[in-house]
Amino acid sequence: MFRTEIIEKFGQVPTPLYYYDLDLLNATISRCLLEAGRYGFHLHYALKANSNPKILQIISANGMGADCVSGNEVRAALENGFPADQIVFAGVGKTDDELRLALKHGIQSINVESIQEMEVINGLCESMGLKSPISLRLIPNVDAHTHRYITTGLEENKFGILPWQFDSVLEKLRSLEKLELKGLHFHIGSQITDLDVFKSLCERVNEINAWFIEQGYLTDIINVGGGLGVDYGKPDKCSIPDFESYFRIFGDLIELQGRQQLHFEPGRAVVAQCGSLITRVLFVKEAVNTRFAIVDAGMNDLIRPALYQSYHKIENLTSTGEKRKYDVVGPVCESSDCFGKSVVMPETLRGDLLAIRSTGAYGQTMASRYNLRDLAAELYSDEI
Ligand code: LLP
């Protein structure tokens, strides 16, 4: 993936640095749209995975809609080419200002997560003199078999409306005149690699959809969220996720009624593999039972390994020496600031450049300035 001129460029610019391969991004988007297009499915890219303007502009130019979880994400979507009527807005804790922004711009749907939120939106609509299309985010109680921090479709999670509340939600809906029920929304978790999970999701969605239709609510939209995982172990061999199998499951199993349309909210699957965090080795330190490669990127630049114990492949781009094992760690004052343990790399020296792979999703968007560190810069393949 890293041609010589790219590595030379890394050598000339300050690190740490997020590098994005736009050819791979474009190829991934095309495949995703192609496979979804076979079934007439609609896509809303989840901005939380990566909201760099350049990346958003490429995705919106290809015709995807947007899935947002904050007022600022709604703003970023609008500013970077996503049409308002293709934007959905979810989240358990939306402020009144964020809701007003969404209402003002007439987005496709506010994905509502509680009865109280329905009342608040109805009240805002009354004061603004308009009506709001909403979708109900429902808990299907399907286990995503992923890390517990990114599991969202179970009764114990804070997201969405519980099955035993469905009756009272509909009763409430009948009394709130400013709300128009447009869709049913589900999202069960992220980095899902066992595709059978999506089969279980389809079964539950069919049951819940049938129940709503029985109650007299045939919604235009069924939105099954995101969650398709990527292969962190093989960023080059499996650079594009298996969209074909993923969408086929829904094409085969989801039972849409009347003019219902199926919508998705992929985030990670679109952007993870096109990004790498490029970092320089500052020091190599011998320690008890190990050897530390101390790099200039920290957990503030990429928190996934510390937060979810997640694996990212790490490569030395500049050394061809004999293979040895290193714990690759950052400079932040926390022992959790570790990108990988016992990483096998050619002999690694001060000044070497390392690539921490598959960091296009939930890398830059989750960065912080902890320890008052600067935020990592970014570099795109079309700038080389
Ligand atoms: N839709 C909703 C309502 C979501 O909450 C999410 C992700 C997505 C779509 C996109 O899911 P994806 O296709 O990217 O799996 N920071 C974590 C991931 C958190 C995901 C939160 N919700 C990580 O780094 O693994």
Boltz pocket constraint, residues with backbone or C-beta under 6 A from the ligand:
constraints:
  - pocket:
      binder: B
      contacts: [[A, 46], [A, 48], [A, 49], [A, 67], [A, 90], [A, 150], [A, 152], [A, 186], [A, 187], [A, 189], [A, 190], [A, 191], [A, 225], [A, 226], [A, 227], [A, 228], [A, 265], [A, 266], [A, 267], [A, 268], [A, 269], [A, 304], [A, 308], [A, 361], [A, 362]]
      max_distance: 6.0
